[in-house]
Amino acid sequence: MIRLVIIEDEELIRLGITTAINQQPDMQMVGIARTGHQGIKLVEELAPDVVLVDIGLPDISGVEVIKQIKANTSNIKIVVLSSYYAQSIVQSALNVGADSYILKKNNVPLILESIKTTFYDCKSFLDPDISRHNFFFPTEN
């Protein structure tokens, strides 16, 4: 059973992802936070297997949340769930310890796949649209 915490300020996203995860036989949402500080505290209290972190949180950046979680509990897997796909933001999240990065606009099966790949296979999952936006390939001027 994969135990998850979501740190997300948008109520519809929290509700949708939580509902989808709790319908999976091998996943359970054990904690929900609206802010980065709430999320860090929840992660310390609940010690989940995977944390879904939004980058654009109202109190502190998701990058800082990832950094603090990884500093205290390096064995927890972190999947960024964000609408931001700029190279600098994605790279910052990965540099501080995010294991995977998926865009919110994706369908539920792809989001669930990113969680399972990250946890079960111990592999990074990078949203296919990020590489399509020249994330890894420099543009010619």
MOPE-V401700 format. One record per pair of residues at least 4 apart in sequence whose ideal C-beta (glycine too) atoms are under 8 Angstrom apart, sorted by the first residue. I is the first residue (numbers start at 1). J is the second residue. D is the distance in Angstrom with one decimal. If there is no record, write none. Layout:
i=I j=J d=D
i=I j=J d=D
This chain:
i=1 j=26 d=5.9
i=1 j=27 d=7.0
i=1 j=28 d=5.8
i=2 j=26 d=6.1
i=2 j=27 d=4.7
i=2 j=28 d=7.2
i=2 j=49 d=5.1
i=2 j=50 d=5.8
i=2 j=115 d=6.7
i=2 j=116 d=7.6
i=2 j=119 d=5.2
i=3 j=28 d=5.6
i=3 j=30 d=4.8
i=3 j=46 d=7.3
i=3 j=48 d=4.5
i=3 j=49 d=4.9
i=3 j=50 d=7.5
i=4 j=21 d=5.9
i=4 j=27 d=6.4
i=4 j=28 d=6.9
i=4 j=29 d=5.2
i=4 j=30 d=6.5
i=4 j=31 d=7.9
i=4 j=48 d=5.5
i=4 j=49 d=7.0
i=4 j=50 d=4.9
i=4 j=51 d=7.1
i=4 j=52 d=6.4
i=4 j=115 d=7.2
i=5 j=29 d=7.5
i=5 j=30 d=6.3
i=5 j=31 d=4.0
i=5 j=32 d=7.3
i=5 j=33 d=6.9
i=5 j=39 d=6.7
i=5 j=42 d=5.4
i=5 j=43 d=5.7
i=5 j=46 d=6.1
i=5 j=48 d=4.5
i=5 j=50 d=7.8
i=5 j=51 d=4.9
i=5 j=52 d=7.3
i=6 j=14 d=5.9
i=6 j=17 d=5.9
i=6 j=18 d=6.5
i=6 j=29 d=6.4
i=6 j=31 d=7.5
i=6 j=32 d=5.5
i=6 j=33 d=7.1
i=6 j=51 d=7.6
i=6 j=52 d=4.4
i=6 j=81 d=7.7
i=7 j=33 d=4.7
i=7 j=35 d=7.7
i=7 j=36 d=6.4
i=7 j=38 d=7.5
i=7 j=39 d=3.2
i=7 j=42 d=7.7
i=7 j=51 d=6.6
i=7 j=52 d=6.8
i=7 j=53 d=4.9
i=7 j=54 d=6.3
i=7 j=57 d=6.9
i=7 j=62 d=7.3
i=7 j=65 d=6.1
i=8 j=13 d=5.2
i=8 j=14 d=4.8
i=8 j=17 d=7.3
i=8 j=32 d=7.8
i=8 j=33 d=7.7
i=8 j=34 d=7.3
i=8 j=52 d=6.9
i=8 j=53 d=8.0
i=8 j=54 d=4.6
i=8 j=81 d=6.9
i=9 j=34 d=5.4
i=9 j=35 d=6.8
i=9 j=54 d=6.4
i=9 j=56 d=7.4
i=9 j=57 d=5.6
i=9 j=58 d=5.3
i=10 j=14 d=6.7
i=10 j=54 d=7.5
i=11 j=15 d=6.1
i=12 j=16 d=6.1
i=13 j=17 d=6.0
i=13 j=54 d=7.6
i=13 j=81 d=7.5
i=13 j=104 d=6.1
i=14 j=18 d=5.9
i=14 j=32 d=5.7
i=14 j=34 d=7.6
i=15 j=19 d=6.2
i=16 j=20 d=6.4
i=16 j=108 d=7.7
i=17 j=21 d=6.1
i=17 j=29 d=7.7
i=17 j=52 d=6.7
i=17 j=81 d=7.1
i=17 j=111 d=6.9
i=18 j=22 d=6.1
i=18 j=29 d=4.6
i=18 j=32 d=6.4
i=19 j=23 d=6.6
i=20 j=24 d=7.3
i=20 j=108 d=4.6
i=20 j=111 d=7.3
i=20 j=112 d=6.7
i=21 j=27 d=4.7
i=21 j=28 d=7.2
i=21 j=29 d=4.9
i=21 j=112 d=7.5
i=21 j=115 d=7.7
i=22 j=27 d=7.3
i=22 j=28 d=6.5
i=22 j=29 d=5.6
i=24 j=112 d=6.5
i=27 j=112 d=7.7
i=27 j=115 d=7.1
i=30 j=46 d=5.3
i=30 j=48 d=5.7
i=31 j=42 d=4.2
i=31 j=43 d=7.6
i=31 j=45 d=7.8
i=31 j=46 d=5.0
i=31 j=48 d=6.7
i=32 j=42 d=7.9
i=33 j=38 d=3.8
i=33 j=39 d=3.7
i=33 j=41 d=7.8
i=33 j=42 d=5.1
i=34 j=38 d=6.1
i=34 j=58 d=7.7
i=35 j=39 d=6.7
i=35 j=57 d=5.9
i=35 j=58 d=5.9
i=35 j=59 d=4.5
i=35 j=60 d=7.8
i=36 j=40 d=6.4
i=36 j=57 d=4.4
i=36 j=59 d=5.2
i=36 j=60 d=4.0
i=36 j=61 d=7.3
i=36 j=62 d=6.8
i=36 j=64 d=6.6
i=36 j=65 d=4.2
i=37 j=41 d=6.6
i=37 j=59 d=5.5
i=37 j=60 d=6.6
i=38 j=42 d=6.2
i=39 j=43 d=6.3
i=39 j=51 d=7.3
i=39 j=53 d=7.1
i=39 j=57 d=7.8
i=39 j=65 d=5.9
i=40 j=44 d=6.6
i=40 j=65 d=6.1
i=40 j=68 d=5.3
i=40 j=69 d=6.3
i=41 j=45 d=6.3
i=42 j=46 d=5.7
i=43 j=47 d=7.3
i=43 j=48 d=6.5
i=43 j=51 d=5.8
i=43 j=69 d=5.4
i=43 j=72 d=7.9
i=43 j=73 d=6.8
i=43 j=76 d=6.7
i=44 j=72 d=6.6
i=44 j=73 d=7.6
i=47 j=73 d=6.9
i=47 j=76 d=7.4
i=48 j=76 d=6.5
i=49 j=76 d=6.9
i=49 j=77 d=6.4
i=49 j=119 d=5.9
i=50 j=76 d=7.1
i=50 j=77 d=4.6
i=50 j=78 d=7.4
i=50 j=79 d=6.1
i=50 j=115 d=5.8
i=50 j=118 d=6.5
i=50 j=119 d=5.4
i=51 j=69 d=6.2
i=51 j=76 d=5.9
i=51 j=77 d=7.3
i=51 j=78 d=5.1
i=51 j=79 d=7.3
i=52 j=79 d=5.3
i=52 j=80 d=7.8
i=52 j=81 d=4.8
i=52 j=115 d=7.6
i=53 j=62 d=4.8
i=53 j=65 d=5.5
i=53 j=66 d=5.8
i=53 j=69 d=7.8
i=53 j=78 d=5.9
i=53 j=79 d=7.4
i=53 j=80 d=5.5
i=53 j=81 d=6.9
i=53 j=98 d=7.4
i=54 j=62 d=5.4
i=54 j=80 d=7.6
i=54 j=81 d=6.0
i=54 j=82 d=5.7
i=54 j=104 d=8.0
i=55 j=61 d=6.6
i=55 j=62 d=3.8
i=55 j=63 d=6.6
i=55 j=80 d=6.2
i=55 j=82 d=4.2
i=55 j=84 d=5.0
i=55 j=89 d=6.0
i=55 j=93 d=6.5
i=56 j=61 d=7.7
i=56 j=62 d=6.8
i=56 j=82 d=6.9
i=56 j=83 d=7.3
i=56 j=84 d=6.6
i=57 j=61 d=6.6
i=57 j=62 d=5.6
i=57 j=65 d=6.7
i=60 j=64 d=4.7
i=60 j=65 d=6.3
i=61 j=65 d=7.1
i=62 j=66 d=6.3
i=62 j=80 d=6.6
i=62 j=82 d=6.9
i=62 j=93 d=6.9
i=63 j=67 d=6.5
i=63 j=89 d=7.6
i=63 j=92 d=4.9
i=63 j=93 d=5.5
i=63 j=96 d=5.7
i=64 j=68 d=6.4
i=65 j=69 d=6.3
i=66 j=70 d=6.1
i=66 j=78 d=5.5
i=66 j=80 d=7.4
i=66 j=93 d=6.0
i=66 j=96 d=5.0
i=66 j=97 d=5.3
i=66 j=98 d=5.3
i=67 j=71 d=6.3
i=67 j=96 d=4.2
i=67 j=97 d=6.7
i=68 j=72 d=6.6
i=69 j=73 d=6.2
i=69 j=76 d=6.2
i=69 j=78 d=6.5
i=69 j=97 d=7.5
i=70 j=74 d=5.6
i=70 j=76 d=7.7
i=70 j=78 d=7.1
i=70 j=96 d=6.6
i=70 j=97 d=3.4
i=74 j=97 d=7.5
i=77 j=99 d=4.8
i=77 j=100 d=7.7
i=77 j=118 d=4.9
i=77 j=119 d=5.5
i=78 j=97 d=6.3
i=78 j=98 d=4.9
i=78 j=99 d=5.3
i=78 j=100 d=7.6
i=79 j=98 d=7.4
i=79 j=99 d=6.5
i=79 j=100 d=4.5
i=79 j=101 d=7.5
i=79 j=102 d=6.4
i=79 j=114 d=5.7
i=79 j=115 d=5.8
i=79 j=118 d=5.5
i=79 j=125 d=7.4
i=80 j=90 d=7.9
i=80 j=93 d=5.0
i=80 j=98 d=4.9
i=80 j=100 d=7.0
i=80 j=101 d=4.5
i=80 j=102 d=7.0
i=81 j=102 d=5.8
i=81 j=103 d=8.0
i=81 j=104 d=5.8
i=81 j=111 d=7.0
i=82 j=89 d=7.6
i=82 j=93 d=8.0
i=82 j=101 d=7.2
i=82 j=102 d=7.9
i=82 j=103 d=6.6
i=82 j=104 d=6.3
i=83 j=103 d=6.5
i=83 j=104 d=4.9
i=83 j=105 d=6.9
i=84 j=89 d=4.7
i=84 j=90 d=7.6
i=85 j=89 d=7.4
i=85 j=90 d=6.4
i=85 j=103 d=6.0
i=85 j=127 d=7.2
i=85 j=129 d=6.6
i=85 j=130 d=5.2
i=85 j=133 d=5.8
i=85 j=135 d=7.5
i=86 j=90 d=6.9
i=87 j=91 d=5.8
i=87 j=133 d=8.0
i=87 j=134 d=7.8
i=87 j=135 d=5.4
i=88 j=92 d=6.2
i=89 j=93 d=6.6
i=90 j=94 d=6.4
i=90 j=101 d=5.5
i=90 j=130 d=5.9
i=90 j=135 d=6.3
i=91 j=95 d=6.0
i=92 j=96 d=6.6
i=93 j=98 d=4.1
i=93 j=101 d=6.1
i=94 j=98 d=5.2
i=94 j=101 d=6.8
i=94 j=124 d=7.9
i=99 j=118 d=4.9
i=99 j=124 d=5.7
i=99 j=125 d=8.0
i=100 j=114 d=5.2
i=100 j=115 d=8.0
i=100 j=117 d=7.0
i=100 j=118 d=4.5
i=100 j=124 d=5.3
i=100 j=125 d=3.9
i=100 j=126 d=6.9
i=101 j=125 d=7.6
i=101 j=126 d=5.7
i=101 j=127 d=5.9
i=101 j=130 d=6.6
i=102 j=106 d=6.0
i=102 j=110 d=7.0
i=102 j=111 d=5.8
i=102 j=114 d=4.4
i=102 j=125 d=6.6
i=102 j=127 d=4.8
i=103 j=127 d=4.8
i=103 j=129 d=5.8
i=103 j=130 d=7.3
i=105 j=129 d=8.0
i=106 j=110 d=4.3
i=106 j=111 d=5.6
i=106 j=127 d=6.9
i=107 j=111 d=7.4
i=108 j=112 d=6.1
i=109 j=113 d=6.2
i=110 j=114 d=6.6
i=111 j=115 d=6.9
i=112 j=116 d=6.3
i=113 j=117 d=6.0
i=113 j=125 d=7.1
i=114 j=118 d=6.2
i=114 j=125 d=4.1
i=114 j=127 d=7.7
i=115 j=119 d=6.1
i=116 j=120 d=5.2
i=116 j=121 d=7.4
i=117 j=121 d=5.0
i=117 j=123 d=5.4
i=117 j=124 d=8.0
i=117 j=125 d=4.4
i=118 j=122 d=7.6
i=118 j=123 d=7.0
i=118 j=124 d=7.0
i=118 j=125 d=5.7
i=126 j=130 d=5.7
i=126 j=131 d=6.6
i=126 j=135 d=7.8
i=127 j=131 d=8.0
i=128 j=132 d=6.5
i=129 j=133 d=6.4
i=130 j=135 d=4.5
i=131 j=135 d=5.2
i=131 j=136 d=5.7
i=131 j=137 d=7.9
i=134 j=138 d=7.2
i=134 j=139 d=5.3
